[in-house]
Amino acid sequence: MPLVPFTFLPDESLVWVFGSQADISGAEEEALLQRVDAFLETWKAHGTPLSAGRNWRDRRFLTIGVDNSQAQASGCSIDGLFREFKALQDELGINLLTNGIIYYRGKAGDIQSADRFDWIQLGKAGDVNHDTIVFDFTVPSLSEWRRSFEKPAGKSWHGSLLPAIAESK
């Protein structure tokens, strides 16, 4: 199946979210999206085409969705997606496979990132708290992504790193 518009994917679609610690724009953005679209147009699971779409947001976040009601993404096809992203980041010099990085909106509304240790330190310093808007990459479905990809840290796992900090203030 061809690449479908992300908005056409049903709520039950599986999603994978990838983030960049720096804005991606211009020629890099164009190259990234062309390469992702080309991959998704040919993405298959055990020889069966997958109905997939992507969302590019805030020059930082790439979400891939696949409609499992059409054909189920398999372990091998998911591995293929990650291999493609690894090759893509090596080729373009961008990093989308950022494990352990927390993305959040700074006080000015800009998107920032920190590893878990730095996130805790930011909490201790009062620079982030339970009201800080975070981006939750653990959303399992498109309905969850639509509803709560961006939410206050206190309503996400991110807040679990902050309770002791909040109580000590």
DSSP file (Angstrom, degrees, kcal/mol; ACC not computed):
  #  RESIDUE AA STRUCTURE BP1 BP2  ACC     N-H-->O    O-->H-N    N-H-->O    O-->H-N    TCO  KAPPA ALPHA  PHI   PSI    X-CA   Y-CA   Z-CA
    1    1 A M              0   0    0      0, 0.0    49,-0.2     0, 0.0    51,-0.2   0.000 360.0 360.0 360.0 146.8    0.0    0.0    0.0
    2    2 A P        -     0   0    0      0, 0.0    50,-0.4     0, 0.0     2,-0.1  -0.213 360.0 -76.4 -73.9 168.1    1.2    3.5   -0.7
    3    3 A L        -     0   0    0     34,-0.1    50,-0.2    48,-0.1    48,-0.1  -0.433  54.5-154.4 -58.1 133.5    2.2    6.0    1.9
    4    4 A V        -     0   0    0     48,-2.9    50,-0.4    -2,-0.1     5,-0.1  -0.840  26.6 -90.2-114.3 153.4   -1.0    7.5    3.3
    5    5 A P    >>  -     0   0    0      0, 0.0     3,-1.9     0, 0.0     4,-0.6  -0.395  35.9-127.6 -59.1 136.1   -1.6   10.9    4.9
    6    6 A F  G >4 S+     0   0    0     48,-0.6     3,-1.3     1,-0.3    49,-0.1   0.850 108.1  60.0 -54.8 -38.4   -1.0   10.6    8.6
    7    7 A T  G 34 S+     0   0    0      1,-0.3    -1,-0.3    47,-0.1    48,-0.0   0.699  98.8  59.2 -66.5 -18.6   -4.4   12.2    9.4
    8    8 A F  G <4 S+     0   0    0     -3,-1.9    -1,-0.3     2,-0.1    -2,-0.2   0.631  80.9 104.6 -84.6 -14.5   -6.1    9.3    7.5
    9    9 A L  S << S-     0   0    0     -3,-1.3    43,-0.0    -4,-0.6     2,-0.0  -0.423  77.6-113.0 -68.2 140.6   -4.6    6.6    9.8
   10   10 A P    >   -     0   0    0      0, 0.0     3,-2.1     0, 0.0   132,-0.3  -0.318  24.5-108.3 -72.3 158.4   -7.1    5.1   12.3
   11   11 A D  T 3  S+     0   0    0      1,-0.3   132,-2.3   131,-0.2   131,-0.5   0.777 116.1  62.9 -54.7 -30.4   -6.7    5.7   16.0
   12   12 A E  T 3  S+     0   0    0    130,-0.2    -1,-0.3   129,-0.2    56,-0.2   0.510  76.9 122.4 -77.5  -4.0   -5.7    2.1   16.5
   13   13 A S    <   -     0   0    0     -3,-2.1   129,-2.3    54,-0.1   130,-0.2  -0.258  66.3-118.6 -59.8 143.5   -2.6    2.5   14.4
   14   14 A L  E     -AB  66 141A   0     52,-2.0    52,-2.1   127,-0.2     2,-0.3  -0.560  33.1-159.3 -77.9 148.3    0.7    1.8   16.0
   15   15 A V  E     -A   65   0A   0    125,-1.0     2,-0.4    50,-0.2    50,-0.2  -0.962  18.2-166.5-132.7 151.6    3.2    4.6   16.3
   16   16 A W  E     -A   64   0A   0     48,-2.0    48,-2.8    -2,-0.3     2,-0.4  -0.998  16.0-154.2-130.5 131.6    6.9    5.1   16.8
   17   17 A V  E     -A   63   0A   0    120,-0.5     2,-0.4    -2,-0.4    46,-0.2  -0.908   9.3-172.2-112.8 134.5    8.2    8.6   17.7
   18   18 A F  E     -A   62   0A   0     44,-2.7    44,-2.6    -2,-0.4     2,-0.4  -0.950   6.9-162.3-123.3 143.0   11.7    9.8   16.9
   19   19 A G  E     -A   61   0A   0     77,-1.0     2,-0.4    -2,-0.4    79,-0.3  -0.949  11.9-148.6-131.5 149.9   13.3   13.0   18.1
   20   20 A S        -     0   0    0     40,-1.6    76,-0.1    -2,-0.4     4,-0.1  -0.936  13.8-144.4-112.4 136.6   16.2   15.2   17.2
   21   21 A Q  S    S+     0   0    0     74,-0.5     2,-0.3    -2,-0.4    92,-0.1   0.638  89.1  44.9 -74.3 -12.7   18.0   17.2   19.8
   22   22 A A  S    S-     0   0    0     73,-0.2    73,-0.1    38,-0.1    90,-0.0  -0.940 100.0 -93.1-127.2 152.3   18.5   20.0   17.3
   23   23 A D        -     0   0    0     -2,-0.3     2,-0.5     1,-0.0    37,-0.2  -0.327  33.9-151.7 -59.2 142.4   16.1   21.6   14.8
   24   24 A I        +     0   0    0     35,-2.3     2,-0.3    -4,-0.1    -1,-0.0  -0.985  34.0 140.1-118.1 121.6   16.2   20.0   11.4
   25   25 A S    >>  +     0   0    0     -2,-0.5     3,-1.0     4,-0.0     4,-0.8  -0.883  38.9  22.1-148.6 177.9   15.2   22.4    8.6
   26   26 A G  H 3> S-     0   0    0     -2,-0.3     4,-2.4     1,-0.2     5,-0.2  -0.300 123.0  -5.8  63.2-136.1   16.1   23.4    5.0
   27   27 A A  H 3> S+     0   0    0      1,-0.2     4,-2.7     2,-0.2    -1,-0.2   0.857 136.7  53.9 -63.6 -37.6   17.9   20.9    2.9
   28   28 A E  H <> S+     0   0    0     -3,-1.0     4,-2.6     2,-0.2    -1,-0.2   0.923 109.8  47.9 -62.9 -43.2   18.3   18.4    5.7
   29   29 A E  H  X S+     0   0    0     -4,-0.8     4,-2.6     2,-0.2     5,-0.2   0.930 112.7  48.2 -62.9 -45.9   14.6   18.5    6.4
   30   30 A E  H  X S+     0   0    0     -4,-2.4     4,-2.3     1,-0.2     5,-0.2   0.921 113.4  47.0 -61.2 -45.3   13.8   18.0    2.8
   31   31 A A  H  X S+     0   0    0     -4,-2.7     4,-2.2     2,-0.2    -1,-0.2   0.912 112.6  50.8 -63.7 -42.7   16.2   15.1    2.4
   32   32 A L  H  X S+     0   0    0     -4,-2.6     4,-2.6    -5,-0.2    -2,-0.2   0.953 113.1  43.5 -59.0 -52.7   15.0   13.5    5.6
   33   33 A L  H  X S+     0   0    0     -4,-2.6     4,-2.7     1,-0.2     5,-0.2   0.866 112.8  51.9 -67.8 -36.5   11.3   13.6    4.6
   34   34 A Q  H  X S+     0   0    0     -4,-2.3     4,-2.3    -5,-0.2    -1,-0.2   0.924 112.8  45.9 -62.7 -43.4   12.0   12.4    1.1
   35   35 A R  H  X S+     0   0    0     -4,-2.2     4,-2.1    -5,-0.2    -2,-0.2   0.909 113.6  48.3 -67.5 -42.0   13.9    9.4    2.3
   36   36 A V  H  X S+     0   0    0     -4,-2.6     4,-2.8     2,-0.2     5,-0.2   0.935 112.4  49.1 -63.6 -46.0   11.3    8.6    5.0
   37   37 A D  H  X S+     0   0    0     -4,-2.7     4,-2.1     1,-0.2    -2,-0.2   0.912 110.1  51.1 -60.6 -42.5    8.5    8.8    2.4
   38   38 A A  H  X S+     0   0    0     -4,-2.3     4,-0.7    -5,-0.2    -1,-0.2   0.906 112.2  47.1 -62.4 -40.8   10.4    6.6    0.0
   39   39 A F  H >X S+     0   0    0     -4,-2.1     3,-1.2     1,-0.2     4,-0.7   0.948 111.6  49.6 -64.7 -48.1   10.9    4.0    2.7
   40   40 A L  H >< S+     0   0    0     -4,-2.8     3,-0.6     1,-0.3    12,-0.2   0.831 103.4  60.8 -63.4 -31.9    7.3    4.1    3.9
   41   41 A E  H 3< S+     0   0    0     -4,-2.1    -1,-0.3     1,-0.2    -2,-0.2   0.768 117.3  31.0 -64.6 -24.3    6.0    3.7    0.3
   42   42 A T  H << S+     0   0    0     -3,-1.2    -1,-0.2    -4,-0.7    -2,-0.2   0.330  86.4 131.8-115.5   5.9    7.9    0.3    0.1
   43   43 A W    <<  +     0   0    0     -4,-0.7     7,-2.6    -3,-0.6     2,-0.3  -0.409  32.6 175.2 -66.6 129.4    7.7   -0.8    3.7
   44   44 A K  E     -D   49   0B   0      5,-0.3     2,-0.5    -2,-0.2    30,-0.1  -0.931  30.4-147.2-135.2 156.5    6.5   -4.4    4.0
   45   45 A A  E >  S-D   48   0B   0      3,-2.6     3,-2.0    -2,-0.3    27,-0.1  -0.977  89.7 -21.2-122.9 114.8    5.9   -7.1    6.6
   46   46 A H  T 3  S-     0   0    0     -2,-0.5    -1,-0.1     1,-0.3    27,-0.0   0.878 130.0 -49.7  51.6  42.1    6.6  -10.6    5.3
   47   47 A G  T 3  S+     0   0    0      1,-0.2    -1,-0.3     0, 0.0    -4,-0.0   0.339 114.8 116.6  84.8  -6.8    6.1   -9.4    1.8
   48   48 A T  E <   -D   45   0B   0     -3,-2.0    -3,-2.6    24,-0.1    -1,-0.2  -0.842  69.3-118.2 -98.4 124.9    2.8   -7.6    2.5
   49   49 A P  E     -D   44   0B   0      0, 0.0     2,-0.4     0, 0.0    -5,-0.3  -0.284  26.0-134.7 -59.8 142.4    2.8   -3.8    2.0
   50   50 A L        -     0   0    0     -7,-2.6     2,-0.9   -49,-0.2    -7,-0.2  -0.797   8.3-130.1 -99.1 141.4    2.1   -1.8    5.1
   51   51 A S        +     0   0    0     16,-0.5    16,-3.0    -2,-0.4     2,-0.3  -0.814  49.5 159.3 -88.9 106.3   -0.3    1.2    5.2
   52   52 A A  E     -C   66   0A   0     -2,-0.9   -48,-2.9   -50,-0.4     2,-0.3  -0.902  23.3-179.9-134.8 156.6    1.8    3.8    6.8
   53   53 A G  E     -C   65   0A   0     12,-2.2    12,-2.8    -2,-0.3     2,-0.3  -0.918  14.0-140.5-145.6 171.3    2.1    7.5    7.2
   54   54 A R  E     -C   64   0A   0    -50,-0.4   -48,-0.6    -2,-0.3     2,-0.4  -0.962   1.5-153.6-138.9 155.8    4.3   10.0    9.0
   55   55 A N  E     -C   63   0A   0      8,-2.3     8,-2.7    -2,-0.3     2,-0.5  -0.999   6.3-162.0-128.6 130.2    4.0   13.3   10.8
   56   56 A W  E     +C   62   0A   0     -2,-0.4     2,-0.4     6,-0.2     6,-0.2  -0.964  20.8 178.4-113.0 124.6    6.8   15.8   11.0
   57   57 A R  E >>  -C   61   0A   0      4,-2.6     4,-2.8    -2,-0.5     3,-2.2  -0.980  52.8  -9.6-137.4 136.9    6.4   18.3   13.8
   58   58 A D  T 34 S-     0   0    0     -2,-0.4    53,-0.1     1,-0.3    -1,-0.1   0.707 106.2 -81.1  56.2  26.0    8.2   21.3   15.3
   59   59 A R  T 34 S+     0   0    0      2,-0.2   -35,-2.3     1,-0.1    -1,-0.3   0.654 129.7  65.1  56.2  16.9   11.3   20.6   13.2
   60   60 A R  T <4 S+     0   0    0     -3,-2.2   -40,-1.6     1,-0.2     2,-0.5   0.611  82.5  67.4-133.1 -32.1   12.2   17.9   15.8
   61   61 A F  E  <  -AC  19  57A   0     -4,-2.8    -4,-2.6   -42,-0.2     2,-0.5  -0.872  46.3-174.8-116.6 125.1    9.7   15.1   16.0
   62   62 A L  E     -AC  18  56A   0    -44,-2.6   -44,-2.7    -2,-0.5     2,-0.5  -0.966   9.1-170.1-114.5 119.9    9.0   12.4   13.4
   63   63 A T  E     -AC  17  55A   0     -8,-2.7    -8,-2.3    -2,-0.5     2,-0.5  -0.943   4.8-160.8-112.5 129.2    6.1   10.1   14.1
   64   64 A I  E     -AC  16  54A   0    -48,-2.8   -48,-2.0    -2,-0.5     2,-0.4  -0.921   9.8-170.6-106.6 130.3    5.6    7.0   12.0
   65   65 A G  E     -AC  15  53A   0    -12,-2.8   -12,-2.2    -2,-0.5     2,-0.4  -0.950   5.6-167.4-121.2 143.7    2.2    5.3   12.1
   66   66 A V  E     -AC  14  52A   0    -52,-2.1   -52,-2.0    -2,-0.4     2,-1.1  -0.997  22.0-132.5-132.8 131.8    1.1    2.0   10.6
   67   67 A D    >>  -     0   0    0    -16,-3.0     3,-1.3    -2,-0.4     4,-1.2  -0.695  20.0-172.4 -81.9  99.9   -2.5    0.8   10.2
   68   68 A N  T 34 S+     0   0    0     -2,-1.1    -1,-0.2     1,-0.3   -55,-0.1   0.588  76.8  72.9 -73.0  -9.1   -2.3   -2.8   11.6
   69   69 A S  T 34 S+     0   0    0      1,-0.1    -1,-0.3     2,-0.1     3,-0.1   0.749 102.0  43.4 -74.8 -21.0   -5.9   -3.5   10.5
   70   70 A Q  T <4 S-     0   0    0     -3,-1.3     2,-0.3     1,-0.4    -2,-0.2   0.909 138.8 -19.5 -85.2 -50.0   -4.6   -3.6    6.9
   71   71 A A  S  < S-     0   0    0     -4,-1.2    -1,-0.4   -20,-0.1     2,-0.4  -0.942  73.0-111.9-158.9 140.3   -1.4   -5.7    7.6
   72   72 A Q        -     0   0    0     -2,-0.3     2,-0.3    -3,-0.1   -24,-0.1  -0.605  24.7-126.2 -83.1 129.6    0.5   -6.2   10.8
   73   73 A A        -     0   0    0     -2,-0.4     2,-0.2    -7,-0.1   -28,-0.1  -0.587  33.5-152.5 -68.3 131.0    3.9   -4.8   11.3
   74   74 A S     >  -     0   0    0     -2,-0.3     4,-2.5   -30,-0.1     5,-0.2  -0.532  28.3-101.8-101.9 169.9    6.2   -7.6   12.3
   75   75 A G  H  > S+     0   0    0      1,-0.2     4,-2.5     2,-0.2     5,-0.2   0.895 124.0  50.8 -55.6 -41.0    9.4   -7.7   14.3
   76   76 A C  H  > S+     0   0    0      2,-0.2     4,-2.0     1,-0.2    -1,-0.2   0.897 110.4  47.7 -66.6 -39.9   11.4   -7.9   11.1
   77   77 A S  H  > S+     0   0    0      2,-0.2     4,-1.7     1,-0.2    -1,-0.2   0.872 112.3  49.5 -70.3 -35.0    9.6   -4.9    9.5
   78   78 A I  H  X S+     0   0    0     -4,-2.5     4,-2.1     2,-0.2    -2,-0.2   0.902 109.3  51.9 -68.8 -40.7   10.0   -2.8   12.6
   79   79 A D  H  X S+     0   0    0     -4,-2.5     4,-2.5    -5,-0.2    -2,-0.2   0.895 107.3  54.4 -58.4 -39.5   13.7   -3.8   12.7
   80   80 A G  H  X S+     0   0    0     -4,-2.0     4,-2.4     2,-0.2    -2,-0.2   0.885 105.1  52.8 -62.0 -39.9   13.8   -2.6    9.0
   81   81 A L  H  X S+     0   0    0     -4,-1.7     4,-2.1     2,-0.2    -1,-0.2   0.938 111.6  45.4 -60.4 -47.3   12.4    0.7   10.0
   82   82 A F  H  X S+     0   0    0     -4,-2.1     4,-2.3     2,-0.2    -2,-0.2   0.865 111.2  52.6 -67.7 -35.9   15.1    1.2   12.7
   83   83 A R  H  X S+     0   0    0     -4,-2.5     4,-2.6     2,-0.2    -1,-0.2   0.914 109.1  50.8 -63.3 -41.4   17.8    0.1   10.3
   84   84 A E  H  X S+     0   0    0     -4,-2.4     4,-2.7     1,-0.2    -2,-0.2   0.915 110.8  48.1 -61.9 -42.7   16.6    2.6    7.8
   85   85 A F  H  X S+     0   0    0     -4,-2.1     4,-2.6     2,-0.2     5,-0.2   0.883 110.1  51.9 -67.1 -37.6   16.7    5.4   10.4
   86   86 A K  H  X S+     0   0    0     -4,-2.3     4,-2.0     2,-0.2    -2,-0.2   0.941 113.5  44.1 -62.6 -46.3   20.2    4.4   11.5
   87   87 A A  H  X S+     0   0    0     -4,-2.6     4,-2.5     1,-0.2    -2,-0.2   0.901 113.0  53.1 -63.9 -40.8   21.4    4.5    7.9
   88   88 A L  H  X S+     0   0    0     -4,-2.7     4,-2.9     1,-0.2     6,-0.3   0.916 109.7  46.3 -62.6 -44.8   19.5    7.8    7.3
   89   89 A Q  H  X>S+     0   0    0     -4,-2.6     4,-1.7     1,-0.2     5,-0.8   0.872 112.8  50.2 -70.4 -33.5   21.1    9.5   10.3
   90   90 A D  H  <5S+     0   0    0     -4,-2.0    -1,-0.2    -5,-0.2    -2,-0.2   0.917 115.4  43.9 -65.2 -41.4   24.6    8.3    9.3
   91   91 A E  H  <5S+     0   0    0     -4,-2.5    -2,-0.2     1,-0.2    -1,-0.2   0.903 123.8  33.4 -70.0 -43.0   24.0    9.6    5.8
   92   92 A L  H  <5S-     0   0    0     -4,-2.9    -1,-0.2    -5,-0.2    -2,-0.2   0.571 102.7-123.3 -93.7 -10.5   22.5   12.9    6.8
   93   93 A G  T  <5S+     0   0    0     -4,-1.7     2,-0.3     1,-0.3    -3,-0.2   0.820  70.2 122.2  72.3  29.8   24.5   13.5   10.0
   94   94 A I      < -     0   0    0     -5,-0.8     2,-0.6    -6,-0.3    -1,-0.3  -0.870  56.6-134.5-120.5 157.4   21.4   13.9   12.1
   95   95 A N        +     0   0    0     -2,-0.3   -74,-0.5     1,-0.1   -73,-0.2  -0.929  35.5 153.4-119.6 111.6   20.4   11.8   15.2
   96   96 A L        +     0   0    0     -2,-0.6     2,-1.0   -11,-0.2   -77,-1.0   0.476  63.0  77.4-108.4  -8.1   16.8   10.6   15.4
   97   97 A L        +     0   0    0    -79,-0.2     2,-1.0   -12,-0.1    -1,-0.1  -0.630  58.4 158.2-103.1  73.6   17.5    7.6   17.6
   98   98 A T    >   -     0   0    0     -2,-1.0     3,-1.2   -79,-0.3     2,-0.1  -0.665  19.5-170.3-105.0  77.7   17.9    9.5   20.9
   99   99 A N  T 3  S+     0   0    0     -2,-1.0     3,-0.1     1,-0.2    -2,-0.1  -0.409  70.3  15.0 -67.3 139.9   17.3    7.0   23.7
  100  100 A G  T 3  S+     0   0    0      1,-0.3    16,-0.7    -2,-0.1     2,-0.4   0.518  91.0 131.2  78.5   5.0   16.9    8.4   27.1
  101  101 A I  E <   -E  115   0C   0     -3,-1.2     2,-0.5    14,-0.2    -1,-0.3  -0.773  46.0-149.3 -94.9 135.5   16.5   12.0   26.0
  102  102 A I  E     -E  114   0C   0     12,-3.5    12,-2.0    -2,-0.4     2,-0.4  -0.898   8.6-157.7-103.4 127.9   13.6   14.0   27.5
  103  103 A Y  E     +E  113   0C   0     -2,-0.5    32,-2.0    32,-0.5     2,-0.3  -0.883  23.2 157.4-106.1 136.6   12.1   16.6   25.3
  104  104 A Y  E     -EF 112 134C   0      8,-2.4     8,-3.4    -2,-0.4     2,-0.6  -0.964  44.0 -99.9-152.1 164.1   10.2   19.5   26.9
  105  105 A R  E     -E  111   0C   0     28,-2.7    28,-0.3    -2,-0.3     6,-0.2  -0.809  38.4-138.0 -91.3 125.7    9.1   23.1   26.3
  106  106 A G    >   -     0   0    0      4,-3.7     3,-2.4    -2,-0.6    27,-0.1  -0.141  36.7 -88.2 -70.6 176.0   11.3   25.6   28.0
  107  107 A K  T 3  S+     0   0    0      1,-0.3    -1,-0.1     2,-0.1    -2,-0.0   0.774 131.4  52.1 -60.0 -27.1    9.8   28.6   29.8
  108  108 A A  T 3  S-     0   0    0      2,-0.1    -1,-0.3     1,-0.0     3,-0.1   0.412 122.5-106.4 -88.7   1.9    9.8   30.6   26.5
  109  109 A G  S <  S+     0   0    0     -3,-2.4    -2,-0.1     1,-0.3     2,-0.1   0.412  77.0 135.1  89.4  -2.0    7.9   27.7   24.7
  110  110 A D        -     0   0    0     -5,-0.1    -4,-3.7     1,-0.1     2,-0.4  -0.448  62.0-106.1 -78.5 154.9   10.9   26.5   22.8
  111  111 A I  E     +E  105   0C   0     -6,-0.2     2,-0.3    -2,-0.1    -6,-0.2  -0.691  44.8 173.4 -86.1 129.6   11.7   22.8   22.6
  112  112 A Q  E     -E  104   0C   0     -8,-3.4    -8,-2.4    -2,-0.4     2,-0.3  -0.817  15.5-148.9-128.0 167.8   14.6   21.7   24.7
  113  113 A S  E     +E  103   0C   0     -2,-0.3     2,-0.3   -10,-0.2   -10,-0.2  -0.980  15.0 170.8-140.9 153.6   16.1   18.3   25.5
  114  114 A A  E     -E  102   0C   0    -12,-2.0   -12,-3.5    -2,-0.3     2,-0.1  -0.984  32.6-115.3-155.1 149.5   18.0   16.8   28.4
  115  115 A D  E  >  -E  101   0C   0     -2,-0.3     4,-2.5   -14,-0.2     5,-0.2  -0.353  47.9 -94.8 -76.9 173.5   19.1   13.4   29.5
  116  116 A R  H  > S+     0   0    0    -16,-0.7     4,-2.3     1,-0.2     5,-0.2   0.889 124.8  51.4 -60.8 -41.6   17.5   12.0   32.7
  117  117 A F  H  > S+     0   0    0      1,-0.2     4,-2.2     2,-0.2    -1,-0.2   0.945 113.0  44.8 -60.4 -47.8   20.3   13.1   35.0
  118  118 A D  H  > S+     0   0    0      1,-0.2     4,-2.8     2,-0.2    -1,-0.2   0.864 109.4  57.1 -65.4 -35.2   20.1   16.7   33.6
  119  119 A W  H  X S+     0   0    0     -4,-2.5     4,-2.1     2,-0.2    -1,-0.2   0.926 108.2  46.8 -59.6 -45.3   16.2   16.6   33.8
  120  120 A I  H  X S+     0   0    0     -4,-2.3     4,-2.4     2,-0.2    -2,-0.2   0.911 112.3  50.1 -63.5 -42.1   16.5   15.8   37.5
  121  121 A Q  H  X S+     0   0    0     -4,-2.2     4,-2.0     2,-0.2    -2,-0.2   0.894 108.8  52.2 -64.0 -39.3   19.0   18.6   38.0
  122  122 A L  H  <>S+     0   0    0     -4,-2.8     5,-2.4     1,-0.2     6,-1.0   0.888 109.4  50.8 -62.2 -38.5   16.7   21.0   36.1
  123  123 A G  H ><5S+     0   0    0     -4,-2.1     3,-1.1     4,-0.2    -2,-0.2   0.922 108.5  50.5 -64.1 -44.5   14.0   20.0   38.5
  124  124 A K  H 3<5S+     0   0    0     -4,-2.4    -1,-0.2     1,-0.3    -2,-0.2   0.860 110.5  50.3 -61.2 -35.8   16.1   20.6   41.6
  125  125 A A  T 3<5S-     0   0    0     -4,-2.0    -1,-0.3    -5,-0.2    -2,-0.2   0.558 115.8-116.9 -79.8  -7.8   17.0   24.0   40.2
  126  126 A G  T < 5S+     0   0    0     -3,-1.1    -3,-0.2    -4,-0.5    -2,-0.1   0.591  83.0 120.4  82.4  10.3   13.3   24.8   39.7
  127  127 A D  S   <S+     0   0    0     -5,-2.4     2,-0.3    -6,-0.2    -4,-0.2   0.735  79.6  25.5 -80.2 -22.7   13.7   25.1   35.9
  128  128 A V  S    S+     0   0    0     -6,-1.0     2,-0.2    -9,-0.1    -2,-0.2  -0.960  70.9 160.0-134.2 155.5   11.2   22.2   35.2
  129  129 A N    >   -     0   0    0     -2,-0.3     3,-1.5    -3,-0.1    24,-0.4  -0.847  59.1 -66.1-155.3-169.9    8.3   21.0   37.3
  130  130 A H  T 3  S+     0   0    0      1,-0.3    24,-2.8    -2,-0.2    25,-0.3   0.690 129.5  54.2 -64.5 -18.2    5.1   18.9   37.1
  131  131 A D  T 3  S+     0   0    0     22,-0.2    -1,-0.3    21,-0.2     2,-0.1   0.573  79.9 113.7 -91.1 -10.5    3.6   21.7   34.9
  132  132 A T  S <  S-     0   0    0     -3,-1.5    21,-2.6    20,-0.1     2,-0.4  -0.408  74.1-118.4 -62.5 132.0    6.4   21.7   32.4
  133  133 A I  E     - G   0 152C   0    -28,-0.3   -28,-2.7    19,-0.2     2,-0.3  -0.602  38.7-177.5 -76.8 127.9    5.1   20.4   29.0
  134  134 A V  E     -FG 104 151C   0     17,-3.4    17,-2.2    -2,-0.4     2,-0.5  -0.783  27.5-122.9-120.8 165.5    6.9   17.3   27.9
  135  135 A F  E     - G   0 150C   0    -32,-2.0     2,-0.9    -2,-0.3   -32,-0.5  -0.959  23.3-147.8-112.4 119.8    6.7   15.1   24.8
  136  136 A D    >   +     0   0    0     13,-3.1     3,-1.0    -2,-0.5    12,-0.1  -0.768  18.0 179.8 -98.2 101.7    5.8   11.5   25.6
  137  137 A F  T 3  S+     0   0    0     -2,-0.9  -120,-0.5     1,-0.2    -1,-0.2   0.535  72.4  76.8 -75.1  -7.0    7.5    9.1   23.1
  138  138 A T  T 3   +     0   0    0     11,-0.1    -1,-0.2  -122,-0.1    11,-0.0   0.419  58.6 128.2 -87.2   3.1    6.0    6.1   24.9
  139  139 A V    <   -     0   0    0     -3,-1.0  -124,-0.2     1,-0.2  -122,-0.1  -0.417  44.7-161.2 -60.4 128.5    2.5    6.6   23.4
  140  140 A P        +     0   0    0      0, 0.0  -125,-1.0     0, 0.0     2,-0.3   0.720  63.3  33.3 -88.4 -21.4    1.6    3.2   21.9
  141  141 A S  B  > S-B   14   0A   0   -127,-0.2     4,-2.4     1,-0.1  -127,-0.2  -0.862  79.4-111.9-134.2 164.5   -1.2    4.1   19.5
  142  142 A L  H  > S+     0   0    0   -129,-2.3     4,-3.1  -131,-0.5     5,-0.2   0.857 116.5  57.3 -65.1 -35.1   -2.2    7.0   17.3
  143  143 A S  H  > S+     0   0    0   -132,-2.3     4,-1.9  -130,-0.2    -1,-0.2   0.924 109.6  45.2 -62.7 -41.5   -5.2    7.8   19.5
  144  144 A E  H  > S+     0   0    0   -133,-0.3     4,-3.6     2,-0.2    -2,-0.2   0.905 112.7  51.3 -66.2 -40.9   -2.8    8.2   22.5
  145  145 A W  H  X S+     0   0    0     -4,-2.4     4,-1.7     1,-0.2     5,-0.3   0.937 111.7  46.7 -60.2 -46.8   -0.4   10.3   20.4
  146  146 A R  H  < S+     0   0    0     -4,-3.1    -1,-0.2     1,-0.2    -2,-0.2   0.870 121.2  38.4 -62.7 -36.1   -3.3   12.5   19.2
  147  147 A R  H  < S+     0   0    0     -4,-1.9    -2,-0.2    -5,-0.2    -1,-0.2   0.840 135.3   5.8 -85.0 -35.9   -4.5   12.9   22.8
  148  148 A S  H  < S+     0   0    0     -4,-3.6   -12,-0.3    -5,-0.2    -3,-0.2   0.131  76.8 115.9-148.6  30.0   -1.4   13.1   24.8
  149  149 A F  S  < S+     0   0    0     -4,-1.7   -13,-3.1     1,-0.2     2,-0.6   0.907  92.1  40.8 -63.9 -39.1    1.9   13.2   23.0
  150  150 A E  E    S+G  135   0C   0     -5,-0.3    -1,-0.2   -15,-0.2   -15,-0.2  -0.950  85.5 131.0-113.0 119.8    2.4   16.7   24.5
  151  151 A K  E     -G  134   0C   0    -17,-2.2   -17,-3.4    -2,-0.6     5,-0.1  -0.969  60.0 -68.8-159.2 167.0    1.3   17.0   28.1
  152  152 A P  E >   -G  133   0C   0      0, 0.0     3,-2.0     0, 0.0   -19,-0.2  -0.376  44.2-122.1 -64.1 143.9    2.4   18.3   31.6
  153  153 A A  G >  S+     0   0    0    -21,-2.6     3,-1.8   -24,-0.4     6,-1.6   0.834 110.7  64.3 -55.8 -34.7    5.2   16.3   33.1
  154  154 A G  G 3  S+     0   0    0    -24,-2.8    -1,-0.3     1,-0.3   -23,-0.1   0.651 101.6  50.1 -66.1 -14.7    3.0   15.5   36.1
  155  155 A K  G <  S+     0   0    0     -3,-2.0    -1,-0.3   -25,-0.3     2,-0.3   0.121 111.5  56.8-106.8  18.2    0.7   13.5   33.8
  156  156 A S  S X  S-     0   0    0     -3,-1.8     3,-1.3   -26,-0.1     4,-0.5  -0.871  98.2 -96.6-139.9 169.6    3.5   11.5   32.3
  157  157 A W  G >  S+     0   0    0     -2,-0.3     3,-1.2     1,-0.3     4,-0.4   0.767 115.6  74.3 -60.0 -24.9    6.3    9.2   33.4
  158  158 A H  G >  S+     0   0    0      1,-0.3     3,-1.3     2,-0.2    -1,-0.3   0.853  89.2  58.3 -57.2 -35.4    8.6   12.2   33.2
  159  159 A G  G X  S+     0   0    0     -6,-1.6     3,-2.1    -3,-1.3    -1,-0.3   0.744  88.2  73.5 -68.2 -23.6    7.0   13.5   36.5
  160  160 A S  G <  S+     0   0    0     -3,-1.2    -1,-0.3    -4,-0.5     4,-0.2   0.727  93.2  55.9 -64.9 -18.2    8.0   10.3   38.3
  161  161 A L  G <  S+     0   0    0     -3,-1.3    -1,-0.3    -4,-0.4    -2,-0.2   0.547 109.5  48.3 -84.2  -7.9   11.5   11.7   38.3
  162  162 A L  S X> S+     0   0    0     -3,-2.1     4,-2.4    -4,-0.2     3,-0.7   0.610  75.6  94.2-110.9 -13.3   10.4   14.9   40.0
  163  163 A P  H 3> S+     0   0    0      0, 0.0     4,-2.6     0, 0.0     5,-0.2   0.887  89.8  48.3 -54.2 -46.0    8.1   14.1   43.0
  164  164 A A  H 3> S+     0   0    0     -4,-0.2     4,-1.4     1,-0.2    -2,-0.1   0.861 112.8  50.7 -61.6 -33.6   10.9   14.2   45.6
  165  165 A I  H <> S+     0   0    0     -3,-0.7     4,-0.7     2,-0.2    -1,-0.2   0.929 110.3  48.1 -68.0 -45.4   12.0   17.5   44.1
  166  166 A A  H >< S+     0   0    0     -4,-2.4     3,-0.6     1,-0.2    -2,-0.2   0.889 112.7  48.9 -63.8 -39.2    8.5   18.9   44.3
  167  167 A E  H 3< S+     0   0    0     -4,-2.6    -1,-0.2    -5,-0.2    -2,-0.2   0.789 106.7  56.6 -71.6 -27.4    8.1   17.8   47.9
  168  168 A S  H 3<        0   0    0     -4,-1.4    -1,-0.2     1,-0.2    -2,-0.2   0.619 360.0 360.0 -82.0 -10.7   11.4   19.3   49.0
  169  169 A K    <<        0   0    0     -4,-0.7    -1,-0.2    -3,-0.6    -2,-0.1   0.455 360.0 360.0 -87.7 360.0   10.6   22.8   47.8
